[in-house]
C-alpha cells in the first residue's frame, strides 16, 4: 500500500473527526464562494443598470434616493418637478439626451414607468411580442414582469400606489398590454412601461378636477408646462467635460437636484461591501478553525501511528515518504472540504434562483468555475499543508529503533 492510500485509510479510521473537519472547511468555502458571487452580481447589476446615465435630475432631496428611485427603481422618489424642466434640460448644449420618467404606481411589485420609447432604446431593448404604446393607457411589459404575472397581449390590469402590493388601487383606470420587451438583463426587464400621458390620466381619473366635462388635450397639457409634472429626468452628457460644470450649475441655480449615478453607486457598493467583508471574514474564520482542528487531529493521531510509521521505515520507506503520509491526509481532507463547499454554494445559487425570481441572475452563474474560486481551492490546500507541517516534521524525525523498542 502506497503512502497516499495509507493516508486515506487512516482518515477512514476516524470517520467522525474526518467528517467534522471536512464540513467545517466546506461551510467556510461555501460562504466565501457565495459572498463572491453575490458581490459580483451586485456590482454587475448596478453598473449595467446605470450605464449611459450620467445624471439624474429630480426634486430636492437625497441624491442617493433619487438614483435608487430613478435608475434602479428600488426606492420612492423624493417628489416631482415641472414638465418644463425637460425642455430646459434638452435645450442645454451640454446635454445629449434627456429621458423623462413619471413614477408613483406599481403592479404586483413591479414599477409602472411613464416615459418615452427612447428609454427602451437606451437599454438596448427590442420587442419580443406586440408593439410599442401609441396611445394613453397602453402598456409594454418587461420580460420579467410578463413571466411573473402571466399577462399576455390584450390583457388588462390596474396599478396601485407605491412600490409594494396592497396600496390603494386605480380600478377605474385599467391599462391594456400591447407589447412585451425581450430580456435585456437590465432593470428594463422589471418595468411596466407606458406613456407619461397614461400616468397623468390615471391620476386625473383618481383625483378628478373641479371643472367637469373638460376634455383632455395632451398637447395643451404639454404646452402648459408647470401644470404637468414628471418625477425625474435621466441625462446623458454630450462629452466628459460637462461632468465638471453641469451638476454644479443645476444644483446651484435651479430648484432641482442633480445626482451622479456613478458616485452614488460607488457609495452603495461601499455600504454593501462592509456587510460582505464581514461575511467573508467569518467564512475565513471557519476555514482557519477547520485547519486548527485538522492540526489537532493529526497531532493526536501521530501518537497512535508511531508504531505503524516505524514499521514503514523498517520496511524501507524513506523519511520523506513517512512525512508524506500525514501531509497527503491533511491536504486531501482540506481539498475535499473545498470541493464540497464549492458544490454546496452552487446548489444554493441554483435554489435561490428557483425560489426567488429576483435572484435568477445568480442561478445563471451557478456551476461555472471561476479563477477566484480556484484560488479558494489553493488556499484550502495551503491550509492543509500548514496544519500538517508540525505532525509531518515529527514523523520525519521519528526514531525508528526507540519506537520499536518501546512497543
NORHU-V603733 format. One record per backbone hydrogen bond with DSSP energy under -0.5 kcal/mol. CO is the residue of the C=O (numbers start at 0). NH is the residue of the N-H. E is the energy in kcal/mol with one decimal. If there is no record, write none. Layout:
CO;NH;E + CO;NH;E
This chain:
1;5;-2.2 + 2;6;-2.1 + 3;7;-2.0 + 4;8;-2.0 + 5;9;-2.3 + 6;10;-2.0 + 7;11;-1.9 + 8;12;-1.0 + 9;13;-0.6 + 10;13;-0.9 + 11;14;-0.6 + 13;17;-2.5 + 14;18;-2.6 + 15;19;-2.3 + 16;20;-2.2 + 17;21;-2.3 + 18;22;-2.6 + 19;23;-2.3 + 20;24;-2.2 + 21;25;-2.4 + 22;26;-2.8 + 23;27;-2.2 + 24;28;-2.5 + 25;29;-2.9 + 26;30;-2.2 + 27;31;-2.0 + 28;32;-2.7 + 29;33;-2.6 + 30;34;-2.4 + 31;35;-2.1 + 32;36;-2.3 + 33;37;-2.9 + 34;38;-2.6 + 35;39;-2.2 + 36;40;-2.3 + 37;41;-2.8 + 38;42;-2.3 + 39;43;-2.3 + 40;44;-2.9 + 41;45;-2.6 + 42;46;-2.3 + 43;47;-2.7 + 44;48;-2.8 + 45;49;-1.5 + 46;50;-0.6 + 47;50;-0.6 + 49;52;-2.0 + 51;53;-0.7 + 54;234;-3.2 + 55;57;-0.5 + 55;258;-2.9 + 56;232;-2.4 + 57;256;-2.8 + 61;65;-2.1 + 62;66;-2.2 + 63;67;-2.8 + 64;68;-2.3 + 65;69;-2.6 + 66;70;-2.6 + 66;71;-1.4 + 67;72;-0.5 + 67;73;-2.8 + 80;229;-2.6 + 81;84;-1.7 + 82;85;-1.5 + 82;86;-0.8 + 83;87;-2.1 + 84;88;-2.5 + 85;89;-2.4 + 86;90;-1.5 + 88;91;-1.2 + 91;94;-1.8 + 93;95;-0.5 + 93;237;-2.4 + 96;235;-2.3 + 97;99;-0.6 + 98;233;-2.8 + 100;102;-0.5 + 100;230;-2.7 + 100;231;-1.7 + 101;113;-2.7 + 103;161;-2.4 + 104;111;-2.3 + 105;159;-2.7 + 106;109;-2.0 + 109;106;-3.1 + 110;112;-0.6 + 110;191;-2.7 + 111;104;-0.5 + 111;113;-0.6 + 112;114;-0.6 + 112;193;-2.2 + 113;101;-2.5 + 114;195;-0.7 + 115;118;-2.0 + 115;119;-0.5 + 116;120;-1.7 + 117;121;-2.3 + 118;122;-1.5 + 119;124;-2.9 + 120;123;-1.5 + 125;181;-3.1 + 128;179;-2.0 + 134;137;-1.2 + 136;175;-2.3 + 137;194;-0.6 + 138;177;-3.0 + 138;178;-1.1 + 139;192;-3.2 + 140;180;-3.0 + 141;145;-2.4 + 142;146;-2.1 + 143;147;-2.5 + 144;148;-2.4 + 145;149;-1.8 + 151;154;-2.3 + 154;176;-2.9 + 156;174;-3.5 + 158;169;-2.0 + 159;105;-2.5 + 163;166;-0.9 + 167;160;-2.9 + 169;172;-2.1 + 174;156;-1.7 + 175;138;-2.6 + 176;153;-2.9 + 177;130;-2.6 + 178;140;-2.5 + 179;127;-3.1 + 179;128;-1.8 + 185;188;-1.6 + 186;189;-1.8 + 187;190;-1.6 + 188;143;-1.0 + 188;144;-1.4 + 189;110;-0.6 + 190;141;-2.3 + 190;192;-0.6 + 191;112;-3.4 + 192;139;-3.0 + 193;114;-2.7 + 194;198;-1.2 + 195;199;-2.0 + 196;200;-2.7 + 197;201;-2.5 + 198;202;-1.8 + 199;203;-2.4 + 200;204;-2.4 + 201;205;-1.7 + 202;206;-2.1 + 209;211;-0.6 + 210;213;-0.6 + 212;214;-0.5 + 216;220;-2.3 + 217;221;-2.4 + 218;222;-2.1 + 219;223;-1.6 + 221;224;-1.3 + 223;225;-0.7 + 223;226;-0.7 + 224;82;-0.7 + 224;227;-2.4 + 227;82;-2.6 + 229;80;-3.1 + 230;58;-0.6 + 231;100;-2.7 + 232;56;-2.7 + 232;234;-0.5 + 233;98;-2.7 + 234;53;-1.9 + 234;54;-1.8 + 235;95;-2.6 + 235;96;-1.5 + 238;241;-1.4 + 239;242;-1.2 + 240;243;-1.2 + 240;244;-0.5 + 241;244;-0.9 + 241;245;-2.8 + 244;248;-2.4 + 245;249;-2.5 + 246;250;-2.5 + 247;251;-2.0 + 248;252;-2.1 + 249;253;-1.3 + 254;59;-0.6 + 256;57;-2.2 + 256;258;-0.6 + 258;55;-2.5 + 258;260;-0.6 + 259;263;-2.5 + 260;264;-2.6 + 261;265;-1.8 + 262;266;-1.8 + 263;267;-2.3 + 264;268;-2.8 + 265;269;-1.6 + 266;270;-1.9 + 267;271;-2.6 + 268;272;-2.6 + 269;273;-1.4 + 270;274;-1.1 + 271;275;-2.2 + 272;276;-2.5 + 273;277;-1.9 + 274;278;-2.0 + 275;279;-2.5 + 276;280;-2.4 + 277;281;-2.3 + 278;282;-2.4 + 279;283;-2.7 + 280;284;-1.9 + 281;285;-1.9 + 282;286;-2.0 + 283;287;-2.6 + 284;288;-2.4 + 285;289;-2.3 + 286;290;-2.1 + 287;291;-2.5 + 288;292;-2.5 + 289;293;-2.3 + 290;294;-2.3 + 291;295;-2.4 + 292;296;-2.7 + 293;297;-2.5 + 294;298;-2.6 + 295;299;-2.4 + 296;300;-2.4 + 297;301;-1.8 + 298;302;-0.8 + 299;302;-0.6 + 299;303;-1.0 + 300;304;-1.8 + 301;305;-0.7 + 302;305;-0.6 + 304;308;-3.1 + 305;309;-2.4 + 306;310;-2.3 + 307;311;-2.2 + 308;312;-2.2 + 309;313;-2.5 + 310;314;-1.9 + 311;316;-2.6 + 312;315;-1.4 + 317;321;-1.9 + 318;322;-2.4 + 319;323;-2.2 + 320;324;-1.2 + 321;325;-0.8 + 322;326;-2.1 + 323;327;-3.2 + 324;328;-1.5 + 325;329;-2.3 + 326;330;-2.7 + 327;331;-2.4 + 328;332;-2.1 + 329;333;-2.2 + 330;334;-2.8 + 331;335;-2.4 + 332;336;-2.2 + 333;337;-2.2 + 334;338;-2.8 + 335;339;-2.5 + 336;340;-2.5 + 337;341;-2.5 + 338;342;-2.2 + 339;343;-2.5 + 340;344;-2.3 + 341;345;-2.1 + 342;346;-2.3 + 343;347;-2.4 + 344;348;-2.3 + 345;349;-2.3 + 346;350;-2.6 + 347;351;-2.5 + 348;352;-1.8 + 349;353;-1.4 + 350;354;-2.7 + 351;355;-2.7 + 354;356;-0.5 + 355;358;-2.0 + 356;359;-1.8 + 358;361;-1.0 + 358;362;-1.4 + 359;363;-1.5 + 360;364;-0.7 + 361;364;-1.0 + 362;365;-1.1 + 364;367;-0.8 + 366;368;-0.5 + 369;372;-0.6 + 369;373;-1.4 + 370;374;-1.6 + 371;375;-1.0 + 372;376;-1.6 + 373;377;-2.3 + 374;378;-2.4 + 375;379;-2.4 + 376;380;-2.3 + 377;381;-2.4 + 378;382;-2.4 + 379;383;-2.1 + 380;384;-2.2 + 381;385;-2.5 + 382;386;-2.3 + 383;387;-1.3 + 384;388;-0.9 + 385;388;-0.7 + 385;389;-0.5 + 387;391;-2.8 + 388;392;-2.4 + 389;393;-2.4 + 390;394;-2.3 + 391;395;-2.4 + 392;396;-1.9 + 394;397;-1.2 + 397;399;-0.9 + 398;402;-2.1 + 399;403;-2.5 + 400;404;-2.3 + 401;405;-2.2 + 402;406;-1.5
